[in-house]
Amino acid sequence: MISLASAAGILAAIAHTASSKCLLVHLHGVPSYDGISLYEDLTEHSREAVHAYLRDKFAPVQESFVAQLTSATTRANMTMPRAFPLWIQNTVILYDVEDTVEALVHEMNDIATVVEDGIVHLPSMTSTSAASTPRLDDMESSSVQDNVKDLHADEAWSKGWTGTGVVIASIDSGVRYTHNALRGSYRGTQQRDGSVNHDYAFWVPVSQNATALTPDNADLVGHGTHTMGSAVGSGGIGIAPNATWIAARPFNWVFASGNVNGFQCGSVMCPGCLREAVAVGALVGSKTLWGGSGKGPSPVGGMVKPDFVAPGVAIRSASSLGDAKFMRLTGTSMATPHVSGAAALVLQAYDVDGESLPSHDANWMLSGPSGYAAPADDHNAVAA
């Protein structure tokens, strides 16, 4: 239950964000982690070492940027925005930025990119049930789901490509990490005794208290559990059942954005509209584009979108409501993990002497069977 005072504070913060400009200034400089042990010793000492290294690496660069901007705004008789450095990446957040100051920022040296902050909407999902609550089932099955067969993932498995050695990360509403279809592939599950250690496996904001994480509150929405099941779930629901998964739950608030009019050109949503993002559309079955799946061209640069399409209607996957519960959902969010899982199969199949496959090569190989581009009428359909 949200108190009126809390709700008023939340709405005030949203209104303030909407009426003022917040910039994320990404500075040049990418750290090298050589010599820092991240996985051999998952302890407080390891975390402190990483924190100290990143802080010492980025602090001088960030302090120099803030000093230069302060000097420039003072000379121009402008208001210096509030600056907040991020130690985990070489970024400085600027709050309450005036347009004239933003122009100054773009002219400064040592800046990689400048991005305006905004609200991130978790894509809505549609139940295939006529009721308001998705229909659940607890039928454990080893049969491969039709949507998995549509991508020929089972044929890839027969060649030994199941995602082994690949880690898939989810930034979503969380994941029910004890679900029968997901427990074995969770990186936090200790293989010796089956206990759970969330270090370097499940991230939540400090305000959400990771020590209080339980299976029942790890995903209160169900979105993250369902999508992860489609990517790595066992029992025939996941594309890459032997891949390992980790999760981050950054969403405190979820605002439904509604399904788009997929029959309208330029309806693809951002950030999928960006060149750097891989946008995934949803199919009914294996050939027909779902009516709620956005199309290009992108409003940013006029690029062809989506990059890929995959099954996204009535997809059966894991439910966050119980370890043996499954449900069917519809949406582009249901299509996206199919591509993530297919990418894991490609990464394993083309792993040569431990060398990672370049992302552009992975995209090319995913674009059709045997690495050939899919026909235009296949809407860039994915086949593993």
N, C-alpha and C positions, 0 to 999 in steps of 0.2 A: 504494500500500500504506500502511495506517495503522498506526503503531507502537502497542504496548500502552499506552505512556505517553500518547500523543496521544489514543487512544480513551478512556482513563480520565479524562483532562482534559475531553474533550467530554461524557462521561456525567455527570461531576461538575457541569459548568456547567448541563446540562439539569436535573439533580436540584435544583440550587440555585434555578434559575428557577422550577421547579414548586413549591418549598416557600416561596418568598418572593414578595412582591408588588412589581411594577414598574409605575409609572404614567407615562404620557405626558401631561403637562399642557400643553395648547395655550392660549397666551395671546392676548389680543385684539391686533390690529394686523397689517394686511396691507400689505406694502411696495409702493410704486409704482416701476416700473423706467424711468419717463420720464427721458430724458437719458443712459441707459446703453446703449451699443451692444453688443448681444449677438451679432449675426450678421455685421455688416460686417467685423469684425476678430476672427476666431476664434483669438486668440493668448493667450499667458500673461498679457499686460497686461489683456486683457478679463476673464479669469477672476479676476485679482487685484482688478479694479475691482468686480466683482459681490460677491466675498467681503468686501471692505472695507465696501461699502455695507450689506450685510445685517448684518454684525457690528456696525457703528456704530448701525444702526437698532434692532436687537433687544437688544443688550447692556444698556442702561439698564433696559429693562422686565423682562428676565430677572433681573438683579441685584436689582432692587427686590422681585420676587416671592420670591426665595431669602432675602433679608434679612427680609421679613415672616414667612415660614414659620419661619425660625430663631428669631425673636423669639417667635412664638406657641408653638412647641414648648418653648422654654426656660421660658416662663411656666407652661406646663401640665405641666412636668416630664416631657416625652416625649423620645424619641430622634429627633433630626433625621436624616432619611434622606439618603443621598448624592445630590447633585444634579449633573446634567450637562446644560449648555445646548447646544442645537443652533442653529448660526448660519444654517443653510440655511432654517429655518422658525422661527417664534416659539414654540418648544417647549422645555420643561425636562423631562428624564427624572429621575424619582425612583426610587432603588433601595432595596430592603428597607424597604418602607413598612408600618408597623403600621396596623391598622384605625382606631385612634383618630386617628392622624395623617391618614389618608385623609379622615376626616370633617372635619378642620380645613381641608384643601385645598379641599374642595367649598364651604366657607363663605367663601373668600377672594374678593376683588374681582379684576377684570381677567382672569378665566379664561373662555375660550371653551368648552372641553370638557376632560374628563378621561377618558382611555381606559386600561384595564389592558392591559399588554403581554402578548403570548403568542406561541407558535410558529405560524408560517404554513406550512400544508401545501400543497405543490404538488399539484393534483388528479391522481390516477392516470389512466393512459390504457390502453386495451385494444386489443391487436392483433387484427385480423380473421383472422390466420393461425393455424392449429392449432399451429404451432411456437411456441417461447418467444420467438423473435426475429421482429419484424414482417417480412412479405414485402416485398422491395424490387423496384422496377422502374425501368428507365432509359428509359422510353418518352416521348420528347418529343412533345407533342400540342398542337394549337391548338384542339381541340374543347372546347366548354364542358362541364364536369362537370355531372351531373344535380343535385347539391346546389346548384350555382350557379343553374341554371335554375329550381329549386324556389322560389327567392326572386325570380325574374323579373329578376335582375340584368342579364342580357343585353339585356332590353328597355330598361332604364335606360341601358345603354351606347349603344343606338341613338339615344337622345335627347341624347347627348353628356355624360351624367353617369357619369364613370368614377372619381371621387375626386380629380381634379386640384385641386391647391392645398390639400389636406387632409393633415395629418400624423397618422399612427396610431402610438401608443407602446405598447410591450410591456414589461411587468415580468414576466420569466419566466426560463427556463433559459438564455437567450441565443438567438442566431439565426446560422445559417451564412450570413454576409453575402455570400459569393461564389456562392451557389446561382443557377443559371441563371434561375430564376423570381423571384428576389428582388434580384439584384445591381443591376439598373437603377433600382429604386425606393428603394434605400437612400440615406439622406441623406448618408452618409459617402462614397459613390462620387463621385469627381470626374468630371464629365461630359466634360471635355476629353480626358483621357488614360486614364480608367478606373481610376486609382489610388484608394487608400482613405485617408481621414482620419477617424478615429473621434471627433474633438472634436465635442461637442454632438450626437453621433449614436449612440454605443454606450458605456454606462457599466458599469463593473465596480468593486467595492470596491477600495480601495487595496491590500489584502492579496492581491488576485488579479493585480496587475500588468498594466495595460492595454497596455503596450508589448509584452507577450509574446502578445497576442491573435493567433491564426491561424484560418483557416477550420476547421481540424480540432479546435480546442479552444474555439471560440466557443460551441458548444452541445454539451455532452457527453451530454445526456439526449435531445434530439430534440424535446422538447415545444414549445419556443419557435419552432423553425424550422417545424414542422408548422402551428402555429396562425397564425403570420404569413403563411404561404403561403395559408391559407384566407381571410385578410383582404385581402391585396394582391398575391398571386402572379399572375404572367403565365401565358399558355398555357392559360387556361380554368379555373384552380384557385382564383382569388381573386375576391372580390366587388367590390373596388375596385382594379383593376389599375394605375391611374394615380395612386393615392395614394402619398405618401412615408412611409417608416417609420423609426423609431428604436427602440432597445432598451436596456433595463437588465437586468443579470444579477445580482440580489442574492442568489440562493440558493447558499449554500455546502453545505448538506446538504438532501437530499430524503427525507422520510419518507412512505411510501405510506400513504394513509388509507383506501383501499378504496372501492369503489362503494357508494352508499347504497341502501337499499330504497325504490325509487321508488313502490311501491304503498302506502307508509305515509304518512299525513297528517303534516305537520310535519317531514318528512325533509330539507327544504332546509338546506344547510350555510351556516355563517357564513364570511366576511363577506357572502355573498350574501343573508343573511337580513335585513340592515339596510335601512332605508328609503333611505339615501343610495346604496346599491349597486344596480346593474342586474343582476338574477339571470337567467341564461339556461339554459333546459332543453334537452334533446336530443330530437330526433325520429328515428324510423325512417322514412326517406323524407320525405314532406312533411306527414303527418297524424297518425301514431301516436306517442304519447309513449313514449320508450325506458324500459325497466323499471328502469334504474339512475339515472334522472333524478329528483332530489328534488322534492317537492311542498310547498306551503304547507299551512296558514298558517305564517307566520314565527313562531319562538319568541320573537321580540322584537317585541311590539306586535300580533301576530296579523294582519299584512298579507298580502294575496294575493301569492303567489309561485308560480312564477317570473314575472318581468316580461315576458319573451319566451321563445319557443322557436324553434329553428332546427335544420336537419339536423345530426346528430352521430354517425351510425352508418356505419362503413366509408367514412370521408371520405378521399379521395385528395388528398394535398398533399405539400409539399416534405419531404425527409429531410435530416437533418444529416450523414449518412454519405457524401455526395458531392454535387458540384455538379449532377449530372444524375440524382440518385436521388430517387424518390418512394415513398411508402408509404401504406397505408390504416390509419387508427386510429379508435377509437370512444371517445366520452366526452362529457360536457358541455363539456369544454375544447375539443373540436372544434366544438361548436355556437357557443360564445361569439364567435369571430372573425367568424362570419357577421354577427352583429349589429354588430360594430365596423365591418366593411366597409360594411354597409347604412347605418350612421350617416354614414360618409364620403360616400356618394352623396347622402344627404339634405342634408348640410351644403353640398355643392357646388351642388346643385339650387336651394337656397333662399338662396344667398348673394346679398345685395342690397347693392350699393354697398360691398362690403367689410365689411358688418356681419355679425357672427356670429349664428347662430340660437340662441336661448335653449334650454338643455338640455331644459326641460319641453316645448317645442314639438317638438323633435327626437323625444323619446319618443312624443309623441302621433302624429306622422307615421309613425313606424316601426310603430305598432300595427296597421296594416292597409293594404291597397291604397288608394291615393289619399288617405291620411290618415284613413280611417275605421277605427274599432275593429274588430278581428277578432272573429268569432263566438266564443261561449264554448267551443264544442266544438273550436275550433282552438287551444286552450291558449295564447292570445296569440301566435299564429304571426306571424313577420315576413315582409313582402313589400316589396321595395324599390320 
